[in-house]
């Protein structure tokens, strides 16, 4: 066969799913998100599948204007914080396999209660980051 089927580590090599269904492993680098924009047409119509591990609260909030995001707990215990027009909602996620759906356009952040790892399925086009939601 002429393709590399893996295995890949999802934390060091996230997967880009293209609008036509093509799956492209993409190695994590210091300029990863800028590279995604350059290499994948500003991420238009693409979805990023990634895994992140953390012990500290995220330093920023983020928002995805082009679609809903699914975030699944692999291990740990987190408070997933969503801020919409009607206020803030805190969802505790503490069972592996449980997930949250972040609606399009909703600002969100994570406050882990312990070392945690989560799987992200993210429509990344137009993603915004801020120290505090607008």
N, CA, C and O atoms as a GROMACS GRO file, in nm:
protein
  536
    1UNK      N    1   0.083  -0.118   0.000
    1UNK     CA    2   0.000   0.000   0.000
    1UNK      C    3   0.088   0.124   0.000
    1UNK      O    4   0.200   0.121   0.049
    2UNK      N    5   0.037   0.233  -0.055
    2UNK     CA    6   0.118   0.354  -0.069
    2UNK      C    7   0.076   0.466   0.026
    2UNK      O    8   0.107   0.583   0.001
    3UNK      N    9   0.008   0.433   0.134
    3UNK     CA   10  -0.028   0.537   0.230
    3UNK      C   11   0.010   0.490   0.370
    3UNK      O   12   0.027   0.371   0.394
    4UNK      N   13   0.021   0.586   0.462
    4UNK     CA   14   0.057   0.556   0.601
    4UNK      C   15  -0.070   0.551   0.684
    4UNK      O   16  -0.131   0.655   0.710
    5UNK      N   17  -0.111   0.432   0.724
    5UNK     CA   18  -0.234   0.413   0.799
    5UNK      C   19  -0.215   0.432   0.949
    5UNK      O   20  -0.312   0.427   1.025
    6UNK      N   21  -0.091   0.452   0.994
    6UNK     CA   22  -0.066   0.473   1.136
    6UNK      C   23   0.002   0.352   1.197
    6UNK      O   24   0.060   0.270   1.125
    7UNK      N   25  -0.004   0.340   1.329
    7UNK     CA   26  -0.083   0.422   1.420
    7UNK      C   27  -0.022   0.559   1.445
    7UNK      O   28   0.099   0.578   1.430
    8UNK      N   29  -0.107   0.654   1.484
    8UNK     CA   30  -0.065   0.789   1.517
    8UNK      C   31  -0.109   0.819   1.661
    8UNK      O   32  -0.208   0.765   1.709
    9UNK      N   33  -0.034   0.906   1.727
    9UNK     CA   34  -0.073   0.954   1.860
    9UNK      C   35  -0.154   1.081   1.840
    9UNK      O   36  -0.105   1.178   1.782
   10UNK      N   37  -0.278   1.082   1.886
   10UNK     CA   38  -0.368   1.194   1.860
   10UNK      C   39  -0.324   1.324   1.925
   10UNK      O   40  -0.361   1.432   1.878
   11UNK      N   41  -0.246   1.316   2.033
   11UNK     CA   42  -0.200   1.439   2.097
   11UNK      C   43  -0.085   1.502   2.018
   11UNK      O   44  -0.082   1.624   2.003
   12UNK      N   45   0.008   1.423   1.969
   12UNK     CA   46   0.121   1.478   1.894
   12UNK      C   47   0.094   1.490   1.745
   12UNK      O   48   0.162   1.564   1.674
   13UNK      N   49  -0.007   1.417   1.696
   13UNK     CA   50  -0.041   1.420   1.554
   13UNK      C   51  -0.193   1.422   1.538
   13UNK      O   52  -0.253   1.319   1.507
   14UNK      N   53  -0.256   1.539   1.558
   14UNK     CA   54  -0.400   1.549   1.538
   14UNK      C   55  -0.440   1.513   1.394
   14UNK      O   56  -0.355   1.507   1.304
   15UNK      N   57  -0.568   1.491   1.374
   15UNK     CA   58  -0.620   1.451   1.244
   15UNK      C   59  -0.708   1.563   1.187
   15UNK      O   60  -0.796   1.614   1.256
   16UNK      N   61  -0.682   1.599   1.063
   16UNK     CA   62  -0.763   1.697   0.992
   16UNK      C   63  -0.858   1.622   0.899
   16UNK      O   64  -0.815   1.544   0.814
   17UNK      N   65  -0.988   1.645   0.917
   17UNK     CA   66  -1.089   1.586   0.828
   17UNK      C   67  -1.133   1.694   0.730
   17UNK      O   68  -1.188   1.797   0.770
   18UNK      N   69  -1.109   1.670   0.602
   18UNK     CA   70  -1.140   1.768   0.500
   18UNK      C   71  -1.285   1.764   0.457
   18UNK      O   72  -1.356   1.668   0.487
   19UNK      N   73  -1.330   1.868   0.385
   19UNK     CA   74  -1.470   1.876   0.342
   19UNK      C   75  -1.512   1.763   0.248
   19UNK      O   76  -1.631   1.734   0.237
   20UNK      N   77  -1.416   1.701   0.180
   20UNK     CA   78  -1.447   1.590   0.090
   20UNK      C   79  -1.424   1.454   0.157
   20UNK      O   80  -1.428   1.351   0.090
   21UNK      N   81  -1.400   1.455   0.290
   21UNK     CA   82  -1.383   1.331   0.363
   21UNK      C   83  -1.240   1.281   0.374
   21UNK      O   84  -1.217   1.173   0.429
   22UNK      N   85  -1.143   1.356   0.323
   22UNK     CA   86  -1.003   1.314   0.332
   22UNK      C   87  -0.952   1.335   0.474
   22UNK      O   88  -0.972   1.441   0.533
   23UNK      N   89  -0.886   1.233   0.528
   23UNK     CA   90  -0.827   1.238   0.662
   23UNK      C   91  -0.676   1.257   0.650
   23UNK      O   92  -0.608   1.176   0.587
   24UNK      N   93  -0.624   1.366   0.710
   24UNK     CA   94  -0.482   1.399   0.700
   24UNK      C   95  -0.422   1.413   0.839
   24UNK      O   96  -0.454   1.508   0.910
   25UNK      N   97  -0.333   1.320   0.880
   25UNK     CA   98  -0.261   1.339   1.006
   25UNK      C   99  -0.169   1.460   0.993
   25UNK      O  100  -0.103   1.478   0.891
   26UNK      N  101  -0.165   1.544   1.098
   26UNK     CA  102  -0.085   1.668   1.094
   26UNK      C  103  -0.007   1.680   1.224
   26UNK      O  104  -0.066   1.695   1.332
   27UNK      N  105   0.126   1.672   1.214
   27UNK     CA  106   0.210   1.677   1.334
   27UNK      C  107   0.198   1.811   1.405
   27UNK      O  108   0.199   1.916   1.341
   28UNK      N  109   0.186   1.805   1.537
   28UNK     CA  110   0.178   1.925   1.620
   28UNK      C  111   0.315   1.994   1.621
   28UNK      O  112   0.416   1.930   1.649
   29UNK      N  113   0.317   2.123   1.591
   29UNK     CA  114   0.439   2.203   1.591
   29UNK      C  115   0.410   2.332   1.667
   29UNK      O  116   0.295   2.360   1.700
   30UNK      N  117   0.513   2.413   1.696
   30UNK     CA  118   0.488   2.541   1.762
   30UNK      C  119   0.396   2.634   1.682
   30UNK      O  120   0.326   2.716   1.740
   31UNK      N  121   0.396   2.620   1.548
   31UNK     CA  122   0.311   2.704   1.462
   31UNK      C  123   0.192   2.626   1.406
   31UNK      O  124   0.142   2.658   1.298
   32UNK      N  125   0.148   2.526   1.479
   32UNK     CA  126   0.046   2.433   1.430
   32UNK      C  127  -0.077   2.503   1.374
   32UNK      O  128  -0.119   2.474   1.262
   33UNK      N  129  -0.136   2.594   1.449
   33UNK     CA  130  -0.263   2.655   1.406
   33UNK      C  131  -0.244   2.747   1.286
   33UNK      O  132  -0.332   2.756   1.201
   34UNK      N  133  -0.132   2.817   1.279
   34UNK     CA  134  -0.102   2.899   1.161
   34UNK      C  135  -0.081   2.809   1.039
   34UNK      O  136  -0.123   2.843   0.928
   35UNK      N  137  -0.016   2.694   1.060
   35UNK     CA  138   0.004   2.600   0.950
   35UNK      C  139  -0.129   2.544   0.900
   35UNK      O  140  -0.149   2.528   0.780
   36UNK      N  141  -0.221   2.515   0.992
   36UNK     CA  142  -0.353   2.467   0.949
   36UNK      C  143  -0.419   2.568   0.857
   36UNK      O  144  -0.474   2.531   0.753
   37UNK      N  145  -0.415   2.695   0.895
   37UNK     CA  146  -0.477   2.799   0.813
   37UNK      C  147  -0.413   2.806   0.675
   37UNK      O  148  -0.483   2.818   0.574
   38UNK      N  149  -0.280   2.797   0.670
   38UNK     CA  150  -0.210   2.805   0.541
   38UNK      C  151  -0.233   2.682   0.454
   38UNK      O  152  -0.260   2.693   0.335
   39UNK      N  153  -0.223   2.566   0.514
   39UNK     CA  154  -0.225   2.441   0.438
   39UNK      C  155  -0.366   2.391   0.405
   39UNK      O  156  -0.383   2.311   0.313
   40UNK      N  157  -0.465   2.438   0.478
   40UNK     CA  158  -0.601   2.385   0.461
   40UNK      C  159  -0.702   2.497   0.436
   40UNK      O  160  -0.810   2.498   0.495
   41UNK      N  161  -0.666   2.592   0.349
   41UNK     CA  162  -0.759   2.695   0.303
   41UNK      C  163  -0.830   2.766   0.419
   41UNK      O  164  -0.953   2.775   0.422
   42UNK      N  165  -0.750   2.817   0.514
   42UNK     CA  166  -0.802   2.884   0.635
   42UNK      C  167  -0.898   2.795   0.713
   42UNK      O  168  -0.982   2.843   0.790
   43UNK      N  169  -0.884   2.666   0.693
   43UNK     CA  170  -0.960   2.561   0.761
   43UNK      C  171  -1.108   2.561   0.722
   43UNK      O  172  -1.192   2.506   0.794
   44UNK      N  173  -1.140   2.622   0.609
   44UNK     CA  174  -1.278   2.627   0.561
   44UNK      C  175  -1.331   2.486   0.539
   44UNK      O  176  -1.274   2.408   0.462
   45UNK      N  177  -1.440   2.452   0.607
   45UNK     CA  178  -1.505   2.323   0.591
   45UNK      C  179  -1.431   2.206   0.652
   45UNK      O  180  -1.472   2.091   0.633
   46UNK      N  181  -1.324   2.231   0.726
   46UNK     CA  182  -1.245   2.124   0.786
   46UNK      C  183  -1.282   2.105   0.933
   46UNK      O  184  -1.337   2.194   0.998
   47UNK      N  185  -1.251   1.987   0.984
   47UNK     CA  186  -1.273   1.954   1.124
   47UNK      C  187  -1.142   1.900   1.180
   47UNK      O  188  -1.074   1.820   1.115
   48UNK      N  189  -1.105   1.944   1.300
   48UNK     CA  190  -0.984   1.898   1.365
   48UNK      C  191  -1.022   1.800   1.476
   48UNK      O  192  -1.105   1.830   1.562
   49UNK      N  193  -0.960   1.681   1.472
   49UNK     CA  194  -0.977   1.582   1.578
   49UNK      C  195  -0.846   1.579   1.655
   49UNK      O  196  -0.741   1.548   1.599
   50UNK      N  197  -0.852   1.612   1.785
   50UNK     CA  198  -0.729   1.625   1.862
   50UNK      C  199  -0.752   1.578   2.006
   50UNK      O  200  -0.865   1.564   2.052
   51UNK      N  201  -0.640   1.555   2.074
   51UNK     CA  202  -0.645   1.518   2.216
   51UNK      C  203  -0.553   1.613   2.290
   51UNK      O  204  -0.440   1.640   2.247
   52UNK      N  205  -0.601   1.663   2.403
   52UNK     CA  206  -0.520   1.751   2.486
   52UNK      C  207  -0.527   1.704   2.631
   52UNK      O  208  -0.630   1.655   2.677
   53UNK      N  209  -0.416   1.721   2.700
   53UNK     CA  210  -0.406   1.686   2.840
   53UNK      C  211  -0.368   1.811   2.918
   53UNK      O  212  -0.283   1.889   2.873
   54UNK      N  213  -0.430   1.832   3.034
   54UNK     CA  214  -0.402   1.954   3.109
   54UNK      C  215  -0.433   1.933   3.256
   54UNK      O  216  -0.513   1.847   3.294
   55UNK      N  217  -0.367   2.014   3.340
   55UNK     CA  218  -0.389   2.014   3.484
   55UNK      C  219  -0.436   2.151   3.534
   55UNK      O  220  -0.497   2.161   3.640
   56UNK      N  221  -0.407   2.254   3.456
   56UNK     CA  222  -0.439   2.391   3.495
   56UNK      C  223  -0.555   2.444   3.411
   56UNK      O  224  -0.577   2.396   3.299
   57UNK      N  225  -0.630   2.541   3.462
   57UNK     CA  226  -0.735   2.603   3.381
   57UNK      C  227  -0.676   2.663   3.253
   57UNK      O  228  -0.563   2.711   3.252
   58UNK      N  229  -0.755   2.659   3.148
   58UNK     CA  230  -0.711   2.722   3.024
   58UNK      C  231  -0.689   2.870   3.050
   58UNK      O  232  -0.766   2.931   3.124
   59UNK      N  233  -0.586   2.930   2.991
   59UNK     CA  234  -0.563   3.073   3.011
   59UNK      C  235  -0.657   3.161   2.928
   59UNK      O  236  -0.665   3.282   2.952
   60UNK      N  237  -0.727   3.101   2.832
   60UNK     CA  238  -0.815   3.178   2.746
   60UNK      C  239  -0.949   3.106   2.728
   60UNK      O  240  -0.967   2.991   2.769
   61UNK      N  241  -1.040   3.177   2.665
   61UNK     CA  242  -1.167   3.122   2.621
   61UNK      C  243  -1.158   3.108   2.469
   61UNK      O  244  -1.076   3.173   2.405
   62UNK      N  245  -1.244   3.022   2.412
   62UNK     CA  246  -1.249   3.011   2.266
   62UNK      C  247  -1.393   2.997   2.220
   62UNK      O  248  -1.483   2.964   2.298
   63UNK      N  249  -1.411   3.023   2.089
   63UNK     CA  250  -1.543   3.018   2.029
   63UNK      C  251  -1.528   2.976   1.884
   63UNK      O  252  -1.438   3.023   1.814
   64UNK      N  253  -1.616   2.886   1.839
   64UNK     CA  254  -1.613   2.835   1.702
   64UNK      C  255  -1.740   2.880   1.629
   64UNK      O  256  -1.848   2.828   1.656
   65UNK      N  257  -1.728   2.976   1.536
   65UNK     CA  258  -1.846   3.032   1.472
   65UNK      C  259  -1.906   2.947   1.360
   65UNK      O  260  -2.017   2.975   1.315
   66UNK      N  261  -1.834   2.843   1.313
   66UNK     CA  262  -1.880   2.769   1.196
   66UNK      C  263  -1.944   2.635   1.227
   66UNK      O  264  -1.984   2.563   1.135
   67UNK      N  265  -1.955   2.599   1.355
   67UNK     CA  266  -2.020   2.472   1.386
   67UNK      C  267  -2.006   2.434   1.532
   67UNK      O  268  -1.930   2.495   1.607
   68UNK      N  269  -2.082   2.332   1.571
   68UNK     CA  270  -2.077   2.280   1.707
   68UNK      C  271  -1.950   2.197   1.727
   68UNK      O  272  -1.901   2.133   1.634
   69UNK      N  273  -1.899   2.199   1.850
   69UNK     CA  274  -1.780   2.121   1.884
   69UNK      C  275  -1.821   2.011   1.982
   69UNK      O  276  -1.904   2.034   2.070
   70UNK      N  277  -1.763   1.892   1.966
   70UNK     CA  278  -1.784   1.783   2.060
   70UNK      C  279  -1.654   1.764   2.137
   70UNK      O  280  -1.547   1.756   2.077
   71UNK      N  281  -1.664   1.756   2.271
   71UNK     CA  282  -1.547   1.736   2.356
   71UNK      C  283  -1.578   1.620   2.451
   71UNK      O  284  -1.675   1.625   2.527
   72UNK      N  285  -1.494   1.515   2.446
   72UNK     CA  286  -1.517   1.392   2.522
   72UNK      C  287  -1.405   1.372   2.624
   72UNK      O  288  -1.287   1.386   2.592
   73UNK      N  289  -1.443   1.341   2.746
   73UNK     CA  290  -1.345   1.314   2.851
   73UNK      C  291  -1.285   1.175   2.834
   73UNK      O  292  -1.358   1.076   2.824
   74UNK      N  293  -1.152   1.169   2.829
   74UNK     CA  294  -1.083   1.040   2.822
   74UNK      C  295  -1.045   0.994   2.962
   74UNK      O  296  -1.062   0.876   2.996
   75UNK      N  297  -0.993   1.086   3.044
   75UNK     CA  298  -0.973   1.058   3.186
   75UNK      C  299  -0.968   1.190   3.260
   75UNK      O  300  -0.941   1.295   3.201
   76UNK      N  301  -0.993   1.184   3.391
   76UNK     CA  302  -0.986   1.304   3.473
   76UNK      C  303  -1.121   1.352   3.520
   76UNK      O  304  -1.216   1.275   3.532
   77UNK      N  305  -1.128   1.482   3.548
   77UNK     CA  306  -1.247   1.545   3.605
   77UNK      C  307  -1.236   1.695   3.575
   77UNK      O  308  -1.142   1.760   3.622
   78UNK      N  309  -1.329   1.749   3.498
   78UNK     CA  310  -1.321   1.890   3.459
   78UNK      C  311  -1.455   1.960   3.478
   78UNK      O  312  -1.561   1.898   3.478
   79UNK      N  313  -1.446   2.091   3.495
   79UNK     CA  314  -1.562   2.178   3.481
   79UNK      C  315  -1.549   2.242   3.344
   79UNK      O  316  -1.452   2.312   3.316
   80UNK      N  317  -1.645   2.217   3.258
   80UNK     CA  318  -1.649   2.275   3.125
   80UNK      C  319  -1.741   2.396   3.135
   80UNK      O  320  -1.859   2.383   3.168
   81UNK      N  321  -1.687   2.514   3.107
   81UNK     CA  322  -1.761   2.639   3.129
   81UNK      C  323  -1.802   2.697   2.994
   81UNK      O  324  -1.718   2.722   2.908
   82UNK      N  325  -1.932   2.719   2.977
   82UNK     CA  326  -1.986   2.777   2.854
   82UNK      C  327  -2.051   2.910   2.887
   82UNK      O  328  -2.123   2.922   2.986
   83UNK      N  329  -2.026   3.010   2.804
   83UNK     CA  330  -2.087   3.141   2.827
   83UNK      C  331  -2.160   3.184   2.701
   83UNK      O  332  -2.099   3.208   2.596
   84UNK      N  333  -2.292   3.194   2.713
   84UNK     CA  334  -2.375   3.238   2.603
   84UNK      C  335  -2.445   3.368   2.636
   84UNK      O  336  -2.414   3.431   2.737
   85UNK      N  337  -2.538   3.407   2.552
   85UNK     CA  338  -2.611   3.532   2.572
   85UNK      C  339  -2.691   3.532   2.701
   85UNK      O  340  -2.715   3.637   2.760
   86UNK      N  341  -2.734   3.413   2.747
   86UNK     CA  342  -2.816   3.405   2.867
   86UNK      C  343  -2.736   3.372   2.993
   86UNK      O  344  -2.793   3.334   3.095
   87UNK      N  345  -2.604   3.386   2.987
   87UNK     CA  346  -2.522   3.366   3.106
   87UNK      C  347  -2.426   3.250   3.093
   87UNK      O  348  -2.400   3.198   2.985
   88UNK      N  349  -2.374   3.210   3.209
   88UNK     CA  350  -2.270   3.107   3.215
   88UNK      C  351  -2.329   2.975   3.264
   88UNK      O  352  -2.411   2.973   3.356
   89UNK      N  353  -2.285   2.867   3.202
   89UNK     CA  354  -2.325   2.733   3.244
   89UNK      C  355  -2.198   2.653   3.271
   89UNK      O  356  -2.107   2.650   3.188
   90UNK      N  357  -2.192   2.587   3.387
   90UNK     CA  358  -2.079   2.502   3.420
   90UNK      C  359  -2.126   2.357   3.416
   90UNK      O  360  -2.220   2.319   3.486
   91UNK      N  361  -2.060   2.277   3.334
   91UNK     CA  362  -2.095   2.137   3.319
   91UNK      C  363  -1.978   2.054   3.374
   91UNK      O  364  -1.867   2.061   3.321
   92UNK      N  365  -2.004   1.978   3.478
   92UNK     CA  366  -1.899   1.890   3.531
   92UNK      C  367  -1.896   1.763   3.448
   92UNK      O  368  -1.999   1.698   3.427
   93UNK      N  369  -1.777   1.728   3.403
   93UNK     CA  370  -1.758   1.606   3.324
   93UNK      C  371  -1.655   1.523   3.400
   93UNK      O  372  -1.538   1.560   3.408
   94UNK      N  373  -1.699   1.408   3.455
   94UNK     CA  374  -1.609   1.331   3.540
   94UNK      C  375  -1.610   1.181   3.512
   94UNK      O  376  -1.545   1.104   3.584
   95UNK      N  377  -1.682   1.138   3.408
   95UNK     CA  378  -1.682   0.996   3.372
   95UNK      C  379  -1.622   0.980   3.233
   95UNK      O  380  -1.669   1.041   3.138
   96UNK      N  381  -1.517   0.898   3.220
   96UNK     CA  382  -1.459   0.875   3.088
   96UNK      C  383  -1.566   0.832   2.988
   96UNK      O  384  -1.649   0.745   3.016
   97UNK      N  385  -1.562   0.894   2.872
   97UNK     CA  386  -1.660   0.865   2.768
   97UNK      C  387  -1.774   0.966   2.763
   97UNK      O  388  -1.842   0.977   2.661
   98UNK      N  389  -1.796   1.039   2.872
   98UNK     CA  390  -1.898   1.144   2.870
   98UNK      C  391  -1.847   1.261   2.786
   98UNK      O  392  -1.727   1.288   2.782
   99UNK      N  393  -1.939   1.329   2.719
   99UNK     CA  394  -1.898   1.441   2.634
   99UNK      C  395  -1.996   1.557   2.646
   99UNK      O  396  -2.109   1.541   2.691
  100UNK      N  397  -1.947   1.673   2.604
  100UNK     CA  398  -2.031   1.792   2.595
  100UNK      C  399  -2.036   1.835   2.450
  100UNK      O  400  -1.945   1.809   2.372
  101UNK      N  401  -2.144   1.903   2.415
  101UNK     CA  402  -2.157   1.964   2.284
  101UNK      C  403  -2.157   2.114   2.305
  101UNK      O  404  -2.242   2.169   2.375
  102UNK      N  405  -2.060   2.180   2.245
  102UNK     CA  406  -2.050   2.326   2.253
  102UNK      C  407  -2.118   2.383   2.129
  102UNK      O  408  -2.069   2.364   2.018
  103UNK      N  409  -2.230   2.452   2.146
  103UNK     CA  410  -2.299   2.507   2.029
  103UNK      C  411  -2.214   2.612   1.956
  103UNK      O  412  -2.134   2.683   2.015
  104UNK      N  413  -2.235   2.619   1.828
  104UNK     CA  414  -2.171   2.720   1.744
  104UNK      C  415  -2.186   2.857   1.809
  104UNK      O  416  -2.295   2.895   1.854
  105UNK      N  417  -2.075   2.932   1.813
  105UNK     CA  418  -2.079   3.068   1.862
  105UNK      C  419  -2.077   3.085   2.013
  105UNK      O  420  -2.086   3.198   2.061
  106UNK      N  421  -2.066   2.976   2.089
  106UNK     CA  422  -2.066   2.986   2.236
  106UNK      C  423  -1.921   2.984   2.287
  106UNK      O  424  -1.843   2.895   2.254
  107UNK      N  425  -1.888   3.084   2.366
  107UNK     CA  426  -1.755   3.092   2.427
  107UNK      C  427  -1.743   2.984   2.534
  107UNK      O  428  -1.840   2.956   2.605
  108UNK      N  429  -1.624   2.924   2.545
  108UNK     CA  430  -1.605   2.817   2.642
  108UNK      C  431  -1.460   2.808   2.687
  108UNK      O  432  -1.368   2.854   2.619
  109UNK      N  433  -1.443   2.747   2.804
  109UNK     CA  434  -1.310   2.722   2.861
  109UNK      C  435  -1.321   2.600   2.950
  109UNK      O  436  -1.430   2.552   2.978
  110UNK      N  437  -1.206   2.550   2.995
  110UNK     CA  438  -1.204   2.431   3.081
  110UNK      C  439  -1.128   2.462   3.209
  110UNK      O  440  -1.022   2.526   3.207
  111UNK      N  441  -1.184   2.416   3.320
  111UNK     CA  442  -1.118   2.426   3.451
  111UNK      C  443  -1.106   2.284   3.507
  111UNK      O  444  -1.200   2.233   3.567
  112UNK      N  445  -0.990   2.222   3.488
  112UNK     CA  446  -0.976   2.084   3.537
  112UNK      C  447  -0.972   2.079   3.689
  112UNK      O  448  -0.914   2.166   3.754
  113UNK      N  449  -1.032   1.976   3.745
  113UNK     CA  450  -1.027   1.951   3.890
  113UNK      C  451  -0.907   1.862   3.923
  113UNK      O  452  -0.859   1.860   4.036
  114UNK      N  453  -0.858   1.789   3.823
  114UNK     CA  454  -0.743   1.702   3.834
  114UNK      C  455  -0.682   1.688   3.694
  114UNK      O  456  -0.740   1.734   3.596
  115UNK      N  457  -0.567   1.624   3.685
  115UNK     CA  458  -0.507   1.603   3.552
  115UNK      C  459  -0.610   1.531   3.465
  115UNK      O  460  -0.667   1.429   3.504
  116UNK      N  461  -0.632   1.586   3.346
  116UNK     CA  462  -0.739   1.537   3.260
  116UNK      C  463  -0.694   1.534   3.115
  116UNK      O  464  -0.604   1.607   3.074
  117UNK      N  465  -0.760   1.449   3.038
  117UNK     CA  466  -0.736   1.443   2.894
  117UNK      C  467  -0.872   1.439   2.825
  117UNK      O  468  -0.964   1.370   2.868
  118UNK      N  469  -0.882   1.516   2.715
  118UNK     CA  470  -1.007   1.523   2.642
  118UNK      C  471  -0.983   1.510   2.492
  118UNK      O  472  -0.880   1.552   2.440
  119UNK      N  473  -1.081   1.452   2.425
  119UNK     CA  474  -1.082   1.439   2.280
  119UNK      C  475  -1.170   1.550   2.225
  119UNK      O  476  -1.283   1.568   2.271
  120UNK      N  477  -1.118   1.625   2.127
  120UNK     CA  478  -1.190   1.738   2.068
  120UNK      C  479  -1.220   1.709   1.922
  120UNK      O  480  -1.133   1.665   1.847
  121UNK      N  481  -1.344   1.735   1.881
  121UNK     CA  482  -1.383   1.730   1.740
  121UNK      C  483  -1.434   1.870   1.709
  121UNK      O  484  -1.546   1.908   1.745
  122UNK      N  485  -1.348   1.947   1.640
  122UNK     CA  486  -1.365   2.092   1.631
  122UNK      C  487  -1.379   2.142   1.488
  122UNK      O  488  -1.289   2.120   1.407
  123UNK      N  489  -1.489   2.211   1.456
  123UNK     CA  490  -1.498   2.282   1.329
  123UNK      C  491  -1.417   2.412   1.345
  123UNK      O  492  -1.469   2.512   1.395
  124UNK      N  493  -1.292   2.410   1.302
  124UNK     CA  494  -1.198   2.514   1.340
  124UNK      C  495  -1.203   2.645   1.263
  124UNK      O  496  -1.143   2.743   1.307
  125UNK      N  497  -1.271   2.649   1.151
  125UNK     CA  498  -1.271   2.772   1.070
  125UNK      C  499  -1.323   2.890   1.151
  125UNK      O  500  -1.432   2.885   1.208
  126UNK      N  501  -1.245   2.997   1.154
  126UNK     CA  502  -1.287   3.120   1.219
  126UNK      C  503  -1.279   3.119   1.371
  126UNK      O  504  -1.330   3.210   1.436
  127UNK      N  505  -1.216   3.018   1.429
  127UNK     CA  506  -1.206   3.010   1.575
  127UNK      C  507  -1.147   3.138   1.632
  127UNK      O  508  -1.049   3.192   1.580
  128UNK      N  509  -1.208   3.185   1.741
  128UNK     CA  510  -1.158   3.304   1.811
  128UNK      C  511  -1.113   3.264   1.950
  128UNK      O  512  -1.171   3.175   2.012
  129UNK      N  513  -1.009   3.331   1.999
  129UNK     CA  514  -0.959   3.312   2.135
  129UNK      C  515  -0.954   3.448   2.203
  129UNK      O  516  -0.924   3.549   2.140
  130UNK      N  517  -0.984   3.449   2.334
  130UNK     CA  518  -0.980   3.575   2.409
  130UNK      C  519  -0.955   3.544   2.556
  130UNK      O  520  -0.989   3.437   2.606
  131UNK      N  521  -0.894   3.641   2.626
  131UNK     CA  522  -0.872   3.623   2.770
  131UNK      C  523  -1.004   3.619   2.845
  131UNK      O  524  -1.016   3.551   2.947
  132UNK      N  525  -1.102   3.691   2.794
  132UNK     CA  526  -1.235   3.692   2.852
  132UNK      C  527  -1.335   3.702   2.737
  132UNK      O  528  -1.312   3.777   2.642
  133UNK      N  529  -1.445   3.626   2.744
  133UNK     CA  530  -1.541   3.631   2.634
  133UNK      C  531  -1.597   3.771   2.613
  133UNK      O  532  -1.611   3.848   2.708
  134UNK      N  533  -1.626   3.801   2.491
  134UNK     CA  534  -1.681   3.932   2.455
  134UNK      C  535  -1.827   3.939   2.496
  134UNK      O  536  -1.892   4.041   2.474
   0.00000   0.00000   0.00000
